[in-house]
Amino acid sequence: MGKSGKKKKEVIKFGTDGWRAVIGDTYTYENVQVAAQAIAEYVKTHKNDAKRKSGRGVVALGYDTRFQSDKFAELAACVLAANGVKVILANGPTPTPAVSYLIQRKGLTGGVMITASHNPPQYNGIKYKAYYAGSAGSDIIEKIESRLRKSAVKTMLFDEAIEKRKIVIEDMRPAHKAFLRSYLNMSLLKRSPLKVLVDIMYGTGDDYIAGMLAGTRVKVTTMHTEANTSFGGINPEPIEKNLRELIRETKRGRFDIGVATDGDADRVGAASPDGRIISSHTIMALILLHFVEDKGYRGEVVKTISGSTLLDRICQKHRLKMHETPVGFKYVAELMMTRNVLIGGEESGGIGFKGYMPERDGTLSAILLLEMMAHRRKGILQILKDVEEVYGKFRYGRIDTHYPEDKKARLIPALKKKHLKKILGKDVACVKSYDGIKLIRSDDSWLLLRLSGTEPILRIYAEASSDKEVARLLAFGKKVANNI
């Protein structure tokens, strides 16, 4: 779990979705307390942002299934409590959306989630959720970061905080599940004989989908539900390389569909019965079509710069306004609070919905796919075929490659200066550089290079009409980056 000898005081930096670091290296008891102290000071200053007086100065605190997440959560809770911030602490591993829903339901000042989401097992982290029950925007994060190490950490004993009711332990999941049931068409699902395989990825999704569909005709089989802090040797991110067992078993077991939720259950992945991955872009597009065509909903759509052109095509056909943001659900959330957004999502499988809260929910996303299949009385393969016939073929790929810190500062400026005119024989029709560099070719295929804000990683994304062309674009992007 990383070296644990000398104490370190590296900068605690919140990226697109929180602070993440290696356990025992930078992610230490001391640094978690430092982060919690900064959050406590922010909460005390902004406690009146909460919607209800009863929720002012109160924070929800949840945690995932990672190594010592429960201990890190207790440490953070004790710091918050010692600073006069009341804490509602989860009674066990809890999905991030359940923490956010508690903020919304009780009008709390905010929430803290101890999780590294989809990062490798050796990582842990902290997400801060704002009073509006969504990812904290840059303005809030900057205020929290400005308070890091500005004052000494205050803390108190856990048992004392419990006794004085400065920390209250609560199961956040039942109310969240009840809301999800009210959002879904449960009567339709009750009479739909679907066979579904669910991969929990050793995360907090636990019995969510199986429990919510109990009593319906949907037959649910779950996998990877047991506790495993190494996540079975994979990252708990619902993308193809981590879902190979789900893909294989969905085909072998003749399931109608396979679905997965990530480590803190705010993202979704899916597999088709012919043994292929259904990309997160496609999942979002399918749910958008379900909302518009099956339910008659209207509204605007938000995608990030790494989002699929398929969404643009759907919006054009149905005359829906499309917004594009930098990567990070916090940017999607900002628009969901100020615009009539029907659906908003990101490439990593995090999708938010109108009538909910400005937050992602992997469980809701997964069941909405089932609801679409039930409504149309079609298998997912036929639905995908129908979409392809109307909108064309869209294939997507992404590779994450190690990229030295000394080269990171040079990459994007060099690509902006270089101005590639052609990629693999096709003209570059458009360049977007507000988050990395996105090069869009004349046939709408594209290549995007982005640097991770929390790791020495370069992310290379591509979309084209065939898997072969996607592979060529990714290889080209890697070559260009390595030559900088």
C-alpha positions in Angstrom: 0.0 0.0 0.0 2.9 2.3 -0.6 5.8 3.4 1.7 4.8 4.4 5.2 8.0 5.5 6.7 8.7 9.3 6.5 5.8 11.7 6.8 5.2 13.7 3.7 3.7 17.1 3.3 3.1 17.2 -0.5 0.4 19.5 -1.7 -3.1 18.1 -1.4 -4.5 18.9 -4.8 -8.1 18.3 -5.9 -8.4 17.3 -9.5 -11.5 17.0 -11.7 -13.3 15.0 -9.1 -11.6 15.3 -5.7 -8.1 14.6 -4.2 -6.6 11.1 -4.8 -3.2 9.8 -3.7 -1.4 6.5 -2.9 -2.3 5.1 0.5 0.6 5.3 2.9 2.5 7.7 0.6 0.7 11.0 0.3 -2.7 9.6 1.4 -1.9 9.4 5.1 -3.8 9.8 8.3 -2.1 13.2 8.8 -3.0 14.5 5.3 -6.6 13.2 5.5 -6.9 15.2 8.8 -5.4 18.3 7.1 -7.9 18.0 4.3 -10.7 17.5 6.8 -9.6 20.6 8.7 -9.7 22.7 5.6 -13.2 21.3 4.7 -14.4 22.1 8.3 -13.2 25.7 8.0 -15.0 26.1 4.6 -18.2 24.5 6.0 -18.3 26.9 9.0 -17.8 29.9 6.8 -20.5 28.7 4.3 -22.9 26.9 6.5 -25.8 29.2 5.5 -25.6 27.9 1.9 -27.6 25.0 3.1 -31.3 25.0 2.0 -32.8 24.4 5.4 -31.8 25.9 8.7 -31.8 22.4 10.3 -29.1 21.4 7.8 -26.8 24.3 8.2 -23.4 23.3 9.5 -24.2 19.6 9.0 -22.2 17.3 6.7 -22.9 13.8 5.3 -19.8 11.5 5.3 -19.6 8.3 3.4 -16.9 5.8 2.4 -16.2 3.1 -0.1 -14.8 -0.5 0.2 -11.1 0.5 -0.2 -8.3 -0.4 2.3 -9.0 1.4 5.6 -11.7 3.7 4.1 -13.8 3.2 7.2 -10.8 4.4 9.4 -10.1 7.4 7.2 -13.8 8.3 7.4 -13.7 8.1 11.2 -10.6 10.4 11.3 -12.2 12.9 9.0 -15.5 12.8 11.0 -13.6 13.5 14.3 -11.8 16.5 12.8 -15.1 17.9 11.5 -16.8 17.3 14.8 -14.0 18.9 16.8 -14.5 22.0 14.6 -18.2 22.3 15.5 -19.5 20.6 12.3 -22.1 18.0 12.9 -21.5 14.8 10.9 -23.9 12.2 9.7 -21.6 9.2 9.1 -22.6 6.2 7.0 -23.0 2.9 8.9 -21.0 1.0 6.2 -19.7 1.3 2.6 -22.1 3.5 0.8 -22.5 4.7 -2.8 -21.5 8.3 -3.5 -25.0 9.0 -4.9 -26.6 8.0 -1.6 -24.4 10.5 0.2 -25.4 13.2 -2.2 -29.1 12.3 -1.9 -28.9 12.7 1.9 -27.5 16.2 1.3 -30.5 17.0 -0.9 -33.1 15.3 1.3 -32.0 17.0 4.5 -30.7 20.3 3.1 -27.2 19.8 4.4 -24.3 22.1 4.0 -22.4 19.5 2.1 -20.8 16.1 2.1 -17.5 14.2 2.2 -16.9 10.9 0.4 -13.8 8.8 1.2 -13.2 7.2 -2.1 -10.7 7.1 -5.0 -13.6 6.1 -7.3 -12.2 4.1 -10.2 -8.5 4.6 -9.4 -6.1 1.6 -8.8 -6.4 -0.2 -5.5 -3.4 1.5 -3.9 -5.2 4.8 -4.1 -7.7 6.5 -1.9 -9.2 10.0 -1.9 -11.7 12.5 -0.8 -14.6 14.0 -2.8 -16.4 17.0 -1.5 -20.1 17.4 -2.4 -21.7 20.9 -2.3 -24.9 22.0 -0.7 -26.7 21.4 -4.0 -25.9 17.6 -3.8 -23.4 17.6 -6.6 -19.7 17.7 -7.3 -18.2 20.9 -5.9 -17.3 23.5 -8.5 -13.9 25.1 -8.9 -14.9 28.1 -6.7 -15.6 25.8 -3.8 -12.6 23.6 -4.3 -10.3 26.7 -4.5 -11.7 27.9 -1.2 -11.1 24.6 0.5 -7.5 24.3 -1.0 -6.8 27.9 0.2 -7.4 26.7 3.8 -5.0 23.7 3.7 -2.5 23.9 6.6 -3.6 27.5 7.5 -4.4 26.4 11.0 -3.7 23.5 13.4 -5.8 20.3 13.0 -8.5 20.0 15.7 -9.8 16.5 16.5 -11.6 14.6 19.2 -12.1 11.0 20.2 -14.6 9.1 18.1 -16.5 7.6 21.1 -16.7 11.1 22.7 -18.1 12.5 19.4 -20.7 9.8 19.2 -21.7 10.2 22.9 -22.1 14.0 22.4 -24.0 13.4 19.1 -21.5 15.4 17.2 -21.3 12.3 15.0 -24.5 10.4 14.2 -24.3 7.1 12.4 -27.0 6.5 9.8 -27.8 4.0 7.0 -28.1 6.4 4.0 -29.1 3.7 1.5 -32.9 3.0 2.2 -34.0 6.5 1.4 -31.9 6.6 -1.7 -33.3 3.3 -2.9 -36.8 4.5 -2.3 -36.2 7.6 -4.4 -34.7 5.5 -7.3 -37.8 3.3 -7.3 -40.0 6.4 -7.5 -38.0 7.7 -10.5 -38.2 4.4 -12.4 -41.2 2.7 -14.0 -41.3 -0.2 -11.6 -44.7 -1.4 -12.8 -43.1 -1.9 -16.3 -40.1 -3.7 -14.9 -42.3 -5.9 -12.7 -43.7 -7.6 -15.9 -40.5 -7.7 -17.9 -38.7 -11.1 -18.0 -35.2 -9.9 -18.5 -32.1 -11.8 -17.5 -29.4 -9.5 -16.2 -25.8 -10.0 -15.0 -24.5 -7.3 -12.6 -20.9 -6.7 -11.8 -20.4 -4.8 -8.6 -16.7 -4.6 -9.1 -16.1 -5.2 -5.4 -17.5 -1.8 -4.7 -20.4 -0.1 -2.9 -23.1 -1.1 -5.3 -23.6 -4.3 -3.2 -27.2 -5.4 -3.4 -28.6 -2.2 -5.0 -29.8 -3.5 -8.4 -30.7 -6.9 -7.2 -32.6 -5.5 -4.2 -34.4 -2.9 -6.2 -35.6 -5.4 -8.8 -36.6 -8.0 -6.2 -40.3 -8.9 -6.8 -40.1 -8.1 -10.5 -39.8 -10.6 -13.3 -36.2 -9.4 -13.9 -33.8 -12.2 -13.0 -30.6 -10.7 -11.5 -27.3 -12.5 -11.1 -24.5 -10.6 -9.3 -20.8 -11.0 -9.4 -17.8 -9.6 -7.4 -19.9 -8.6 -4.5 -17.5 -9.8 -1.8 -15.0 -7.6 0.1 -11.7 -7.3 -1.8 -9.5 -4.3 -1.3 -7.3 -5.3 -4.2 -10.4 -5.3 -6.5 -9.4 -8.7 -7.9 -6.3 -7.2 -9.5 -8.2 -4.6 -11.6 -9.2 -1.0 -11.3 -12.9 -0.7 -10.3 -13.6 1.4 -13.4 -16.3 0.0 -15.7 -14.4 0.1 -19.0 -13.6 -2.8 -21.3 -10.2 -3.9 -19.9 -11.8 -4.2 -16.4 -15.0 -5.9 -17.5 -13.7 -8.8 -19.5 -15.2 -11.3 -17.1 -18.6 -9.6 -17.3 -18.4 -9.5 -21.1 -17.5 -13.2 -21.2 -20.1 -14.3 -18.7 -22.8 -12.2 -20.3 -22.3 -14.1 -23.5 -21.7 -17.5 -21.9 -24.7 -17.3 -19.6 -27.0 -16.0 -22.4 -28.0 -12.9 -20.4 -30.0 -10.2 -22.0 -27.4 -7.6 -20.9 -24.6 -7.2 -18.4 -24.2 -4.1 -16.4 -21.5 -2.8 -13.9 -21.1 -0.1 -11.4 -17.7 1.3 -10.3 -16.1 1.4 -6.9 -18.4 4.1 -5.4 -21.3 3.2 -7.7 -21.7 6.6 -9.5 -20.6 5.3 -12.9 -22.0 2.6 -15.2 -20.7 0.1 -17.8 -22.5 -2.5 -19.9 -21.9 -5.6 -22.0 -24.1 -7.0 -24.8 -25.1 -10.7 -25.1 -22.8 -11.2 -28.1 -19.8 -10.5 -25.9 -19.0 -6.9 -26.6 -18.7 -3.8 -24.5 -21.3 -1.1 -24.8 -19.4 2.1 -24.4 -20.4 4.7 -21.9 -21.1 7.1 -24.8 -23.6 4.7 -26.2 -25.2 4.1 -22.8 -25.8 7.8 -22.5 -27.1 8.1 -26.0 -29.5 5.2 -25.4 -30.9 6.7 -22.2 -31.3 10.0 -24.0 -33.3 8.3 -26.8 -35.4 6.5 -24.1 -36.2 9.8 -22.5 -37.1 11.6 -25.7 -38.7 8.9 -27.8 -40.3 6.6 -25.1 -41.1 9.0 -22.3 -41.6 12.2 -24.3 -39.2 14.2 -22.1 -37.6 17.4 -23.4 -34.6 19.4 -22.3 -31.0 20.2 -23.0 -28.0 17.8 -23.2 -24.5 18.2 -21.7 -21.5 16.2 -22.7 -17.8 16.7 -22.0 -15.1 17.3 -24.7 -14.5 13.6 -24.7 -18.1 12.8 -25.4 -19.4 11.1 -28.6 -20.5 12.8 -31.7 -23.5 10.4 -31.6 -25.0 12.7 -29.0 -24.7 15.7 -31.3 -26.5 13.7 -34.0 -29.4 12.8 -31.7 -29.7 16.4 -30.5 -29.8 17.6 -34.1 -32.5 15.2 -35.1 -34.7 15.9 -32.0 -33.9 19.7 -31.9 -32.3 19.6 -28.5 -29.7 22.1 -27.4 -26.2 20.6 -26.8 -23.6 21.9 -24.4 -20.0 20.8 -24.2 -17.7 21.2 -21.2 -14.3 20.3 -20.0 -13.9 16.7 -18.5 -15.2 16.5 -15.0 -18.8 16.0 -13.8 -18.5 19.2 -11.8 -18.8 21.2 -15.0 -21.8 19.1 -16.1 -23.4 19.7 -12.6 -23.0 23.5 -13.0 -25.1 23.5 -16.1 -27.6 21.1 -14.6 -28.3 23.7 -11.9 -28.8 26.6 -14.2 -30.3 25.1 -17.4 -33.2 22.8 -18.2 -30.9 19.8 -18.6 -32.5 16.5 -19.5 -29.3 14.4 -19.3 -25.7 15.2 -18.7 -22.7 12.9 -18.7 -19.0 12.2 -19.1 -16.9 9.6 -21.0 -16.2 7.6 -17.9 -19.8 6.5 -17.4 -21.0 9.1 -15.0 -24.5 10.3 -16.0 -27.0 12.6 -14.4 -30.7 13.1 -15.0 -33.4 15.7 -14.9 -35.7 15.5 -11.9 -32.9 13.9 -9.7 -30.0 16.0 -8.5 -26.8 17.3 -10.3 -25.1 14.1 -9.6 -24.1 10.8 -11.3 -25.7 7.5 -10.5 -24.5 4.2 -11.8 -27.4 2.2 -10.4 -30.0 4.5 -11.9 -28.2 4.5 -15.3 -28.1 0.7 -15.4 -31.8 0.2 -14.6 -32.8 2.9 -17.1 -31.2 0.6 -19.7 -33.4 -2.2 -18.6 -36.4 0.1 -18.6 -35.7 1.0 -22.2 -35.5 -2.7 -23.2 -38.7 -3.4 -21.3 -40.5 -0.4 -22.9 -39.5 -1.2 -26.5 -39.8 -5.0 -26.0 -36.5 -5.4 -27.8 -33.2 -6.9 -26.9 -30.2 -4.5 -26.5 -28.7 -5.8 -29.8 -31.7 -4.9 -31.8 -31.9 -1.5 -30.1 -28.3 -0.8 -30.9 -28.9 -1.9 -34.5 -31.8 0.5 -34.8 -29.7 3.4 -33.5 -26.9 2.6 -35.9 -29.3 2.6 -38.9 -30.5 6.1 -38.0 -27.4 7.8 -36.8 -24.4 5.9 -38.2 -21.6 3.8 -36.7 -19.6 5.2 -33.8 -16.7 3.3 -32.3 -14.7 4.7 -29.4 -11.4 3.9 -27.7 -9.1 5.3 -24.9 -5.7 4.4 -23.7 -4.0 5.7 -20.6 -0.2 5.8 -20.8 2.5 6.8 -18.3 3.8 10.3 -19.2 6.7 11.8 -17.2 6.0 14.9 -15.2 8.8 16.8 -16.9 7.1 16.3 -20.3 3.6 17.1 -19.1 4.2 20.9 -19.0 5.4 20.9 -22.6 2.9 18.7 -24.3 -0.2 20.9 -24.7 1.7 24.1 -25.6 3.7 22.2 -28.2 0.5 20.7 -29.8 -1.1 24.2 -29.8 1.9 25.6 -31.6 2.4 22.7 -34.0 -1.1 23.0 -35.6 -1.5 19.6 -37.3 -3.2 20.0 -40.6 -3.8 16.3 -41.4 -4.1 13.1 -39.4 -3.6 9.8 -41.2 -4.4 11.4 -44.5 -7.6 13.3 -43.5 -7.9 17.0 -43.0 -8.2 18.4 -39.5 -11.4 20.4 -39.7 -11.6 21.8 -36.2 -9.3 22.1 -33.1 -10.5 22.5 -29.5 -8.0 23.3 -26.8 -10.0 24.3 -23.8 -9.3 20.9 -22.1 -6.3 19.2 -23.7 -6.2 19.1 -27.5 -9.1 17.7 -29.5 -8.5 17.3 -33.3 -11.6 16.8 -35.3 -11.2 15.4 -38.8 -13.3 16.2 -41.8 -15.4 13.0 -41.4 -16.3 13.9 -37.8 -13.8 11.3 -36.4 -11.6 12.8 -33.7 -8.5 12.4 -31.5 -8.1 13.9 -28.0 -5.1 14.1 -25.8 -5.5 15.1 -22.1 -3.2 15.0 -19.1 -4.4 13.7 -15.8 -4.4 16.3 -13.0 -3.6 13.8 -10.3 -1.3 11.2 -11.9 1.6 11.1 -14.4 -0.8 9.8 -17.0 -1.6 10.9 -20.5 -5.1 10.0 -21.7 -5.6 9.5 -25.4 -9.2 9.2 -26.8 -10.5 8.6 -30.3 -13.8 8.1 -32.1 -14.3 6.8 -35.6 -16.7 4.6 -37.6 -14.7 1.5 -37.1 -12.6 -0.2 -34.4 -9.6 -0.4 -36.8 -9.6 3.3 -37.4 -9.9 4.0 -33.7 -6.8 1.9 -33.1 -4.9 3.8 -35.8 -5.9 7.2 -34.3 -4.9 6.1 -30.8 -1.5 4.8 -32.0 -1.0 8.1 -33.9 -1.8 10.1 -30.8 0.7 8.1 -28.7 3.4 8.6 -31.3 2.8 12.4 -31.4 3.0 12.7 -27.6 6.1 10.6 -27.3 7.9 12.7 -29.9 7.3 16.0 -27.9 
